[in-house]
Every structure is written in structure tokens, then in C-alpha cells.
Amino acid sequence: ASASYTVQGSRLGFSWQQLDGPPVNTSAWNAPVLKFAAPRQSVQEIAWEGLARALMRHPDFLFTRPPSLRAISDKLERQRLQLVKIALDLVGRPPTRAELDKLAKGAPLEKMIEDYLQSQEFKDFYFHRIRLYVESHGTETQDEPARLWCYVAFNDRPFQEILTADYTVDVNLKKQSRPVFHGKTGVLTTKGFIEGKPGLPHFNYAAQVAELFLGYVFEVPPEIVAQRDGITAVATTDPNSLCYSCHKLLTPLAFQRTRWDDEGRYRLHDEYGLPIDDSDNRLVASYPFAGDGMEAFALQAVKKERFIRTMINTHFTFCFGRGLRHEEDERGFYKRLWDSVHRNNFTIRGLIRSILTSPEYLEGKPPLKTSGTLAKAG
């Protein structure tokens, strides 16, 4: 590591761990630089290292997926490959020798998954992923939404609380009270989430909320941006406007955030000293989150199929590296995950268990057909 600070000025933490090989003698496992005397290698180890280096330098060398499970007939070998994927997805590293030995002695994969989910390594790796998801810069303030999200995950709270919690979470991941003016808004009114997401007359905040928690995708061609120049916020909600298809959602939501400035500070009056109306202003009759402030938005958003689907899809993407095809060939898989989160009281670890124990994940099988039905919803 070349420095002890990020570009934002926050301190970096370091943790080194030896996964395999001859034991390394060092006591500075949390220092920026790891100093140790390299253990002496055998002739065989040197030969294998040389071969590996030569292969990786070859122009045809590619990092590929592990061998197809369909071609592996040995049960233990199949489980070893499955455990490699599970460990990488849950704790960000391959399994240790001790974990592989545990598997070889008969430990079921479900038990290995549960052990990972209860470990500090999982908590650290998941926190890192959520930091990236909410675009934290790593400061104490910007990490607040990630801490709140992870508190919900690690304490098996319903994931709706990510948007509706009336509390905050400190740097020790302990639940703390916060001013009543936040209401039940979860991460939505944390300073760290609002920073860098301008509100009116811009719509960055509204677009980020809609994308991260409701799964909307906004693609605005440059020519539309040029035509929008000079249009007022209210004008974007005219059904005849080029902006209407997106702004029938974005503009009312942007108005609901107006009691929070772009630095995440709560206020009752605008810069001219006038009282702030943080309702949706009744701009769009079909707006599904109507009401006063971000609490009105949050309490209604978490009841929508879109929100639950987005939470499922976010964790599906963590494990599969792509989105769930919920309206195509994986609709049956989506239905099973939908049923699972309801049975498990919307806990994030319950959702992850369901994904990782599915045949689609473990065996790489095509989606299973289901007799269940799930109506398509917006």
C-alpha cells in the first residue's frame, strides 16, 4: 500500500491474511506494509510458479470460469468448486485449507454458507459492496447510509427499513436516535446520501433514488438535454413535454426533498426566507408516492413490487454478475425468491441464502419451471 489516506482524506485500514502456503512469520498484520522473510521454496514449488508465470504471459491466456460442473462427476470435486464460488461471493476470497478440509469431512454446503454469513469477514466484505452501491467516498459522513443498510442486514431487520428507519447507525454499527424531523426515511435523508446528489433545479437525487431503490433506468439522449434547457421543473410534468416520461416520477420526488439542501441540511425556509412546501405539489395525478416530504415517498415505495424486486435483483447481481431476467426465462426463479423473502420477513441474509442454495446458482442449471404465477407489475 502506497499511502494511508484515500483521495478524500479519510484514513485507510489494512488487514493482511495468509490463505495458504508455508506459514509467514510477521506480527504487523494491520500495517500498511507487510514485512516478512519469504519461506524457502522447494524445487517443485519453484517449477510450478515458473509454469504459472509463463502461462499468464502467454497471449492466449485468459482467466475463465471454473470447469463446468456438468463435466464433473466426483461429488467432492463438485462441492469444492461450488465452495470456491460461495466463498468468493460472500467473503471475497477463495476457501481456506481448513474450510476445504471441513467440507471433505462431510460439512454440508448449507452449513458452510451459514458460517460465512455469520462471520466478520462477510460483514466486512458486504459493507464494502454496499459502500460501492451507494457511492460512498469512504468518509464517516458518507459511510452513514452504508452503515444503516448493513445494520439492517446484520441484525436481520426487514430490508424495508433501509428506506423507513427512524434511526441512524454510528461508526461502531450501533443503532442511535436522530432528530425527529428525519421521520421514517432511512438512508434517504442521511447527509452522506444527499451529498453529491443535487436537488432542484437538477434531478440527480431523484434519479439516484429511483435507480438504486426502484430499479428505474434513465437514458437521456444529448438532444433531449439540449431541448430541456430553460424548461422549468413544473413544465417537465406537462404530459405533452418531451420530459414527461421520466419527470412524471422525478419532478414530484425532487419537490418532496426540498426541505433538505444539497449539503444534507434540514431547513424550514428557502434561501429567500419563504416557507417550503415539500409535498409532491400534485403535479402528476398518477404519481404513486404522493404526500408531504421524503417520509411519504419512503413509506409508499417499500410497499411496491418494484422496491422488493430491486432488492432481490441487487443481491442477485452480487452473486451472478448480471441482472435477474424477471420478465423472461427466469420469472419462475424470481417467483421463488419473491416467496422466500416474504417467508423470511424480508431479511437480507435470508435472501442471500435462497440465492446461494438455488440449483441455478449451485449447478448452473437453466431456470426451473414453476406452476406459480406472479403478475407483471410496474
Secondary structure, 3 states (H helix, E strand, C coil): CCCCECCCCCECCCCCCCCCCCCCCCCCCCCCCCCCCCCCCCHHHHHHHHHHHHHHHCCCCCCCCCCCHHHCCCHHHHHHHHHHHHHHHHHCCCCCHHHHHHHHCCCCHHHHHHHHHCCHHHHHHHHHHHHHHCCCCCCCCCCHHHHHHHHHHHCCCCCCHHHHCCEEECCCCCEEECCHHHCCCHHHHCHHHHCCCCCCCCCHHHHHHHHHHHCCCCCCCHHHHHHHCCCCCHHHHCCCCCCHHHHHHHHHHHHHCCCECCCCCECCECCCCCECCCECCCCCCCCCCCCEHHHHHHHHHCCCHHHHHHHHHHHHHHHHCCCCCCCCCCHHHHHHHHHHHHHCCCCHHHHHHHHHCCHHHHCCCCCCCCCCCCCCCC
